[in-house]
Amino acid sequence: MNTDATATTPLRLGTRRSKLAMAQSGLVAEEVRRVTGRPVELVEITTYGDVSKEQLAQIGGTGVFVNALRDALARGDIDFAVHSLKDLPTTQPEEFALAAVPARADARDVLVGRDGLGFEALLRAAAPGTARIGTGSPRRMAQIHAWARTLGFEIETVPIRGNIDTRIGYVRSGELDGVVLAAAGLERIGRLDEEAAELIEPDQVLPAPGQGALAVECVASDTHLTAQLGELDDPRTRAAVTAERTLLAALEAGCSAPVGALADLLVEGQVVTEMRLRGVVGTTDGRTLVQLSTTGPAPASDGDLTACARMGRELADEMLAKGAAGLMGERAL
């Protein structure tokens, strides 16, 4: 191998074309340049999920954002790809390596509300009418309906799709009272402080499994690049999302099912002592929720994800025993 030529040959990073995808891929590109010493160029790829106007549940869930990038990897058109981890199906194909899960951004959801109003204030301002909240996520629908009911209100949830600007535009135009988005997305494009009326705590709305985390993927046969990209991996994030995604897989739920999950690593000083995993499944009207949590020992070492996966499976079993399967609508085949 001509190492000098390799060092100057750009690595091709495949990314979706959206402003958010380009921003988060740009962050990863800087880190890859640092660890490899090679230039990185972004290759923009349009996925079916980007061009379809249908709701995600109707077109196969969030995996529709992944397939075009994986096809480009398989063809050799790109060297590696960056995904939002919550978009990845829970089964990892053998031909691709999940080389790195970098340190996670804020996993929470965020409300962009009319006149900068938080959730409860928005509901009160709309009364005696009903606040209209936009989201394309059955998981969010289930939990914000339930949250509103605990405050003594009913809301109307309106299915929406589109990029961040499109979604916020519904609030700006007065068509909707608020929209719920992932905080990490607004953070990565530098607009969290500007747009967020309220960061929604996980006690109210659990995020999607893997929300806020990125996935760096390459072909498994390129062991050298896999090892290099592995330097971007954050063991604590990898442990947390392993528990969350194992829960999702054990529920046999598709990416668009109304499932929320969040794993917290409890730290004393510099030592991770325990992991807490919370999960929720609910009907989209929020009238029935199965919400459980469990706590267990933290991974014994950075590479030991066995305990995390076991925690996810055991919590899923408990949720299924409480009737979770009947609440998910669609289940993965």
N, C-alpha and C positions, 0 to 999 in steps of 0.2 A: 504493500500500500504506500502511495506517495503521501506521506504525512503532511508535507508542506502544502500540497494542493488541497488536501482535505481540510486543513486549518483555514483556508481562505474560501472554501466552497460554502455558500450559505446553506443553513438548514431551513427547510421549507415547513412552516407552521401552518396547518390548515385551521381555518376559523370560519364560523358563520359571519355574515356580512353586517349584522346589526351593530349599532353604535356600542351597545353593551358588550357584545361578543368581541368586537375589535379592541375595546378598552381592556378587557380582562386578558385577552390573548397578548396584547402589548405588554402587560405587566409580566406575564410568564416569559415572553421573548427576552426581556431585559435580564431575567434571572438565568435563562438558558445561555445567553451570551456570556454571562459571568462565569458559569461553571464549565462551559465548553471552550471558551475562547474563540468561538466561531460566530460569524454574522448570522442573523436570523431574519428571514423575510416572511411576511404574512401572505398567505394564499387564501383569498376570499372564495368561499364555497356557498352556494345557495342550496338549502335543504328544502324538502317538501313541506316541512313544518313552517318554513318562512313564507312560502308563496300561497299555501292553502288558507282560505278564510274560514274553514270549518273549525268547530271546537275540537280541542285535542283528543277528547275521549272518542270522537267519531272517526278520527284518522289514525288511531293506533297509539295514542298516548305520546308522551314526550320523547320516546325513542325515535320519532320521525325527525328530530333535530340531529340525530347521531349517525344515521345510516349513510348519508352522502359523504360525511367525513371519513367514515370507516371504508367506504368504497374507494375513496381517493388514496387512503393508506394502502389498501390492498393492491391497487394499480401501481403504486410507487410514485404517484403524482405529488405526494407530500411525504415528509419524513416523520412528522408527529402532529398530533391534533390536541386542541384544548376544548374541553366540554365543560358546561355546568354539570357538576356531579349529579344533581337531582334529575338530569335528563337521561342518564345512563340506565339502561335496563339492568336489573340486578344480576343477571347471568353474564359473566364475562367470557366472550369467545376465546378459545385457546390461541387463535392466531394473533391476537392483540394483547399487549401487556399494559396494564394500568400502572405505568412506570412511576407516577408521583401523584400524591394528593397534597398540594401545598397548604400552608397554614390557612385556616378558614377565616373568612370575613364574618361579619355579624350575621348570625343565622336567623334572626327574627324577621317577621313581617313588619311592614310599615303602612300607616294610613296616610294618604294624601287627601286632606279634607277641604271642603269649601270654606273659604275665609280663614283657613288655617286652624279650623276647629278639630279637636280630638274626638274620639269615638262617642263618648257619652254626651259631650257638648253638641255634637252634630245631631244626635238622636233627639235631644231636647229642643234644638232649634227647628227641627223639622216637624215636631209635634204641633197640632194633633194629626198632621199628616205622617207619612212613612218615609224615612230616609231611604234613598236609593244608592246602594253600594255596588260598585263594579268589581268583578273578579271572574276570571275564567277557570278558577280552581275549585273543584268540588270539596277539597279539604278545607279551604278558606270559607266557602259557603256554609258548610256544616258548623264550623266553630264560631263564626261571627253571628250567625243566627242564634246559636245557644248563648253567646255572650250578651247579645242585645236583650234576650229574654230575661237574663239574670238582672238586668238593669230596669226591667219593666217595660220594654219596648218590643215592637215587631219591626223588622226591616224588610225591604225588598232587595234581593241580590240580582244583579243584571249581568249575564254572561258577556264578557268582552275578551277580545284578543288584540294583538298589535304590539308595537314596540313601546318603550317607556313614554315617549312623547305623545303617542297616540292615546295611551291610557290616561295620562294626566290631562290631555286635552278634553276628555269628557267632563272633567271637573271644571276646568277653566271656562268651558262653554256653558256651564250650568245644566248640562244634560244629566249629570250624576252629582250626588252630594259628596261622594268620596270614592276612591279606589284603593284597593289593597295590593301592595307590591312587595317584593323581596327587598329588604333593607340593603343587602349586599350589592344589588344592582345599582341603586341610587348612589351608594358609597363609591363604587368603582368608576362611575362617570362624574363624580365630584359634585353631586347635587343632593346629597342626603340632608344637609342642614337647610338648604333652600326650600326643599319640597315637603319634608316630613312634618306632618301635623302631630303624629304620635307614633313612637316606636312601640309595637305591640308585644307585651311580655309573653313568654311561653306559657305562663299560668293561664292566659286567656286564649291564645291561639298557638298551638304547636306548629313549627315549620314543617315543610316537606323533608323527608329523609335526605340527608346530604345537602340541604339548602345552605348557601353561603360558601360551599367548597367547590373547588375546581378539580378536574381530572385531566391529567396529561397522559396521552395514550400514544403508543407506537407499535409497530409490528414486533411480535415476540421474538422473531428470529434475529433481530438486530440487537444482540445482547450488549454490544458496546454502548449504543445510544441509550438502551434501557437503563444501563448502570449510570450513565452520565445524568440522565433525566431524574434518576432516583435520588440525586443529591438535593432535589427540590422538595422531597417528601417530608411532611411534618408528622412524626409518629403519633402525636396526640390527636391530630385531626383524623388520621387514618384509623385509629382505634375507635373514635367516636362514630365516624360514618360507617364503619364495619358493623357496629351494633345496630345502627339505624336501618341500614340497608338489608341486613339479615332479617330484622323484624319484618320489613316490607316483603322480602322474598318468602318468608315462612308463612305470611298471611296469604300468599299466592295472589297478591294484589298487583294490578297494573300500575304504571306510573301515574295514571290520571285518577286512580281510586282515591276516595276521601280519607287518606291515611296521613297522620302527622306523627313525627317521631323526633326526639332530641336526646342525645347522650351528653351528659356533663361529666367532665373529669374533675373530681374534687381534689383540690391541692392544699397541702399544709406546708408552708415554707416553699421549698423547691421540689417537694416530693408529692407525686400523684398517689393518693391513698385509696380512692374508691371511684367507681363509675356509677352514675345514676342514669337510667334509661326510662324515658316517658314515652308512651304511645297513645294514640287516639284514633278511633274509627267512628264515623257517624253518618247518619242520613243527611242529605244536603240541606234539608230544612232545619237541621239542628235539634230536632225533637228527641232523637235518640242518639246518645253517645256512649261508646265504651272507652273509658279512659283509665289506664292503669300505669303504674310505675314500679320499678324494681331497682335495687342497689346491690352492687357486688364488688369484689376486689378489682382493683385496677390491673391492667395487663402486667405480667411479671417482668416483661422486657419489651423493648420497642418493637421487636419483630413478632411478638407473641399475640396473635389476634384471636386465639382459640376461645379465651374467656369472653371476649366481646361478642363473637358470633353465638356462643352458647347463651349469653344473656338475651340477645335478640330473639333466638328461637324460643326460649322459655317464656319470655313476655308475650310473644305471639301466641303460644299455646294457651296462656291464661286468657288472652283477649278472645281467642276463638271459643274457649269454653264459656265465655260470658256473652256469646252471640255475635261476635264481630263479623263473621262470614256473611250473615244475612243483611248487613248494613252497607256492604261495599258496592252493591249494584253490579259491577262487572268484576270478574276475577281473571287473572292471567291464565293462559292455557299452557 
